[in-house]
Every structure is written in C-alpha cells, then in structure tokens.
Amino acid sequence: MAPLPENLTTERVLAIKHYTDRLFRFRITRPAAFRFRAGEFVMIGLRTEDRPLLRAYSIASPPWDDTLEFYSIIAPSGPLTSRLCHIKPGDEVLMARKPTGTLVLDALTPASRLFVLSTGTGFAPFASLLREPETYTKFEKIIVTHTCREAAELRYSEDIVNALPEDPLIGEAAALHVMRYATCTRTSCHRSGRVTDLIGSGKMFSDLSIAPLNPASDRVMVCGSLPFIHDMQAILNAKNFVEGSNAAPADFVVEKAFVG
C-alpha cells in the first residue's frame, strides 16, 4: 500500500448513523491541531492499494466540538461513498490537515437576516454554522431552508434544528431567531416544491410571514446541487445581490464542493 502523504492524517470513526439507504452521517476523531471556521470543508477519504481516495466534505460539527461530524450521500457508483457507507466505529479514515471554503461568515457583510439555503447533503455546512455562536452575534434572524426528494431525507436537518434550543452555547438565541422551511420534490410532505420556485413565486415568504429577499437587509448562503446553485445565483443576481468571497465580503456566497 502506498505511503500516506504528509498533508493527510489518519483518524478513527467514532459513530455512524444511516438515515435512509442514500444518506448517513458519521463522526470521527479530531486532531488537536485541527482548526476550521464554521462552513468550511475538508478532504475526507479512504486508503486504497494505489493511492488515497479523497473527496471534499463540509464539516457539519461546530468549531468548538472535540470531534468532527460529516453528512454524506451514498452514490452506488461513487468510488468513495460506495465504500465509505460501510465504515463502522474503530475504522480508519483519511483527512486533510487543512480545511478551506467560501461558505463562511467572513465572506458576508453585516445585515439583519441570514438565509441559509440547501438541498440534499448541502445542509451539512449549515449544521455547523447554526451551532456557531458568532452566527447569532452577526444576524438577528436566521432562515434555514432544506429541500430533498423525500420526507425521510429531511430528518438530519430536522434533528439539528430541533436540538438548537437545548444547546448550552446558543440555545436561547436559536429558539428566538431560527426559522426552518423544509420542502420535498417527489413525495408528499408538509410542504412540496423546489425552494427556488417557492422563492420566485413569493410563497416561501408568505408561508413564513416575512419580507421578501432584499440586499439591503439580507445575506444568503447557498449549498447543494449545481442546478440549485445556478438557479439561486440567477435569482440573487436579478435582485442585485453581489456575490462575496473571503477576499471581498458581499451579499451572498455559494459552495461548490461535491462528494462522489
């Protein structure tokens, strides 16, 4: 087996939970020197005979957590996820020593409301941001959206958001200031439809009894499938939102790291 590159570390699986036959979360050990900002991603993978097999994963746990959590899809033909879904506590996984990403608070300018919009496993970075105290010092209201094909695929975001009021660091603020809006596209659930359509029609805002998106008061983070990201970029550009980055903070940011 090929030697491990110096930019990678070997970590141990602590826990794993399967939500559906397509989605699971797992928790691994965290190196003492590993630092990251809420919303960043890191390369995760497994050893193979030839070389490490790695993909980008958003870190779902908050920066203050002693361990690291990730949320993954299972792609039957995916070189990594088809293997990663079989891990169990005690198994080894590989992780890069340095995280990165644009889906961070530093890439946004100050505003009143923060919209975090996601599809599928794109909710993962928001699981970190929603448990980061700095999020609540920068924004008065956080609106969380999560769109999946089926109701069962919404359980991870439901678990995270429902647990926020009990969080010892941000519980009181989250109970007052977080709103969740979940929709399904293929099976009937409480709300049906693509969130891009519900934003475009204004239905999401009427359902939540809030004002529509406005660059003067709102900041937006987007994570999910490429079609979803492209559609949201078009919507935000049409409303005169300016895309931001670490070097030039502005009105919205998107994440383009995908797992396969």
N, C-alpha and C positions, 0 to 999 in steps of 0.2 A: 504493500500500500504506500502511496506517495506520502512524503513528509508533509506536515502541516505548515502552511505559510505563516510567517511571523505576524501578519495582520489579522490572524484568526485566533480565537480562543475556544477551548472545549468546555462546554457547560453540561449540567445534568438536568434531565427532565424531573420536575417535582410533582406535577399533576397534569392530567388531561381530561377534558370533558367534551363529549360529542353531543352536539345539539340536534343535528339531522345527519342523514347519510352524506351530506355535502359540506357540513360546517362543523368545526371543532375549535376549541381554544386550548392552549397549553401554557404551562408555567415552567420556567427554568431558573437555575441559579444565576445570580448577578455578580460579575467580578467587582471586587472592592473599588477598583479604579474607574469603573464604567460610569460616565456621566452623560446625560442627554436632556434635551428640552422636550416638554410635552408636545406631541405632534410629530416628532421625528421618527425616521425608520432606520433599520439596520439590516445588514445581510445576515440571513439565517440559513443553515443547511446541514447536510449530512456528508460523511466520508463516503467515497466510492473507491474502487480499485485504482482508477486513473487519476482522479483529481476531486477536490471538494465540489459538491453540487450546491449552489447557493442561489437564493432569491431574496428580494427586498421585502421586508415585513415591517409594517408600522408597529411601534411599541404601544401596547394597549394599557399597560400599567402606568401609574403616575411616577414622576421623577423621585418622589420620596420613598417609594416602595423598595423593600430589601430584595425582592425578586423581580423577574421580568415576565410579563404575560403577552401572548400573541394570539390573534384570531385568524383562522385560516379556512379557505375553501379547499375542497378536495376535487381536483381535476383528475379524472381517471387516467387520462393520457399525459398528465403533467409529470415530468421527470422527477420533481421534488415532492410535490404534495401527495402523489400516489404512494410514496414511501413514508413521508412524514406522518401521515394519518395513522400509521401503525406503531408509533412510538409509545412507550409506557414509562412510568416512573423508574428512574435509575438509568435510563438510556442516555447516550451521549448525543448532543447536537453541537454544531459549529456555529460560532457567532463572530462577526467582525468586531474589532476593538473600537471602531469609531462610528457613531451614528451621523445622519445628515437629514436634510429635508427642508422644504419651504413652508410646510403646514404648521407654522409656529406663530405665537403671539407677537414676536418681534417683527414679523413681516407685515403687521397691520398697524395703521394709525389709530388714535383714540376715537371712540364712538360710544353711543349709548347701548346699542343692541349688537349681539353677535349671533349670526346664523351659521350653524354647522350642518351641512347638507351631505347626505351619504346614501350610497346604495351598497347592498351586499356587505362584504368584509371591509368596505370603505369606512365603516363606523369605527374601526379599531383605533385610529389616532384620536378620535373624539372621546373614546373611553378614557384615554389619558388626560386630555385637556379638561374634561368635565370634573376630574378629581385633582386638578391643579389649582391651589389657592389663588395664584396670580390671575387666573381667568376671571374670578369674581371681583377682583380689585379693579380690573380694567373695563368690565362691562356690567351694566345694570340688569340686563335681561339676556338670557341665552336660549335660543330656539333651536332645538335638535330635530332634524328630520332623518328618517331611515326608511328606505324603500327596498323591498325584496319581492321575490316571486310569490312566496307563500307565507302564511302567518307564522308557522313554526320557525322560519328563518329570522324573525324579528325578536326572538327570545333573548338573545345576547344583549342587545341594546335595552330591552325592557328590564332585564336583570340589573344592568349597570345603573340606569336612571332611577329605578325604584329603590336602589340601595343608597343613593346620594344623601337623602335626609338623615341617614344614620351615620354618615361619615364624620369622624371626630374633628376633621380639619375644616370641611366646607359644608357640613350638613345644614346648618341654619340658612346660609346664603343660598344653597341649592334648592332647598324647599320653597323659598320665596321667589327665585329668579329663573328656574329652568322650566321650559315647556318642551314636551316631546310630541312629535307629529309623525306617526308611522303609517305607511300605506303598503298595499300588496298589488301586484300587477297580474297575477294569474289565478289566484283563488280568492274567494270572498273572505273578507275580514272586516274589521270595524270601518276602515276606510280603504277604498280601492282607487287605483290610478297611479300614473307616474307623477312624481312630485314636480317635475318640470311643467307638466300640463296644469297641475293644480296651482302652481305659482303663476303661470301665464294667464290663467283664467281668473285669478284672484281668489279662488275658492279656499286655498290654504289660509289666507289672511282672514277671511270671513269666518272660517271654522274656528280659528283661534281668537277671534275678536281683537286683532292687532292691525296696525297700519301696514300698508304695502312696503316693499323694499325701497329704501331711499339712501343714496350715497352720503347724504348729509348727516344721517343718524346711524347708519348700519355698516357692519363689516361682515364679510362672508368667507367661510372656508368650505371647500368642495373636495370630496374624495369618493371615488367609486369607479365605475366602468368608464372607458374612454368616450362612448357615445353620450353618457350622462355628463361628463366633464365638458365636452364640446358644447352640448346644449345649454348648460349653465353659463359657460363663458359667453355664449351668444346673448343670452338673456341679460346678463350683468353688463356686458358692453353696451347693449341697447339702452340701458338705464343709466349710462355714463359712469359706471363703476370702473375704477382703474386697478389693474392687476398689480399686486405688490410682490416684493421679494425681501430676502434678508438685507440686501444692499440698499433697497429703495422701498420702504414700507408704504402701503397704499390701502385700497379699499377691500380687495379680495385676493385669496390665494387658492391654488389647486395643487393636488398631489398626483403624481404620475408614476408612482412605483407600483408594480403589479407582481402578483405571485402566480407561478405556473408549475 
